[in-house]
């Protein structure tokens, strides 16, 4: 399963904050709490395939850490 996700990220995912962290996680490597937050945002935003933009999900508990937030 992870191999398919990794393949999809490598094919469609933009180079953005969280990409390397998510790939590390999917490869079974240990990541820090901050790296986990970046990885989750990258995952949730569809690998930023539509561009590096604010997700505008203000109700998300991680929104305050969203690297492309407009605030």
C-alpha positions, 0 to 999 in steps of 0.5 A: 500500500505504501509503495502505491502512495509513494509512487503517486507522491513522486509522480504527482506531488509538488516539491513543498514542505511536508513532502520529504517528511511524508515520504520518510514516514511512509518508508518507516523512518522516525519523524519528529512531531513537527515533521509529522504535522508538515507531512499531514498537511502535505497529505491532506492538501493532496500533495499540493498538486493544485499548487502551494496554497492555504488550505483555508481549513480553519477548523483543522487543529493543525491549521495554525501550523499550516506553512502556506496559511495567509495569516 
